[in-house]
Amino acid sequence: MEKVQKITSLDAVWKPGDVVLDDEGNIRVRSNHPEWVWDYPDSGGTRGISGGPQIPDGALEDKDAVRPLILLVRDGRAVGGTPITE
């Protein structure tokens, strides 16, 4: 599987609503909060009522998502476990 390379910044790699598996086996969801950039998954789906990705409020700092991360869901759809190199 081809790795995804970071181009310019974290913002170029992660999108709000991305669901990842961290190196400790935790599921994390990307938020759009400037400081609390990750959150815990909720018991709902990966899509909101309007059909777009479900974006959490944010509860965890970037350091709390232990690298490397594997992208599982983007835009509310499974992506097959894409390894991400930052």
C-alpha positions in Angstrom: 0.0 0.0 0.0 1.4 3.4 -0.9 2.0 5.8 1.9 0.5 9.4 1.9 3.2 12.0 2.3 2.8 15.3 4.2 3.1 18.2 1.8 3.1 21.5 3.8 1.3 21.2 7.2 -1.0 19.1 9.3 -3.9 21.0 7.7 -2.9 19.6 4.4 -3.1 16.0 5.7 -6.0 15.9 8.2 -9.6 17.0 7.5 -12.3 17.6 10.2 -14.3 14.4 10.6 -11.3 12.0 9.7 -11.4 8.9 11.8 -8.0 7.3 12.6 -6.5 4.5 14.6 -3.5 5.6 16.6 -0.4 3.6 17.5 -1.9 2.6 20.9 -5.1 1.2 19.3 -7.3 4.2 20.1 -9.9 5.5 17.7 -9.7 9.3 17.3 -11.8 11.8 15.3 -10.4 15.0 13.8 -12.2 18.2 15.0 -12.0 21.7 13.6 -11.1 23.2 17.0 -7.8 25.2 16.8 -6.3 23.7 20.0 -8.3 20.5 20.7 -7.7 19.0 17.3 -8.8 15.4 18.1 -11.8 13.9 19.9 -13.1 10.6 21.1 -15.5 8.8 18.8 -19.2 9.0 19.7 -21.7 6.2 19.4 -23.3 7.8 16.3 -22.3 7.4 12.7 -19.6 9.1 10.7 -22.0 11.3 8.8 -24.1 14.2 10.1 -27.8 14.8 9.4 -27.0 16.9 6.3 -24.9 14.0 4.9 -21.5 15.5 5.5 -18.9 14.2 7.9 -19.7 14.2 11.6 -17.3 16.7 13.1 -16.8 16.7 16.9 -16.1 19.7 19.1 -12.6 18.6 20.1 -11.3 17.2 23.4 -7.7 16.1 22.8 -4.5 17.9 21.8 -2.5 16.7 18.8 0.0 14.9 21.0 -2.8 12.7 22.4 -3.1 10.9 19.0 0.0 8.7 19.2 1.8 8.4 15.8 1.8 6.8 13.4 -1.9 7.1 12.6 -3.9 5.0 10.1 -6.7 6.8 8.3 -9.9 4.7 8.5 -12.7 7.1 7.4 -12.7 10.3 5.3 -15.8 12.3 4.4 -17.9 9.8 6.2 -16.7 6.9 4.0 -14.3 4.0 4.7 -10.9 4.4 3.0 -9.5 1.0 3.7 -6.9 1.8 6.4 -4.5 4.2 4.7 -1.1 4.6 6.5 -0.2 8.3 6.9 3.4 9.6 7.1 3.7 13.0 8.6 
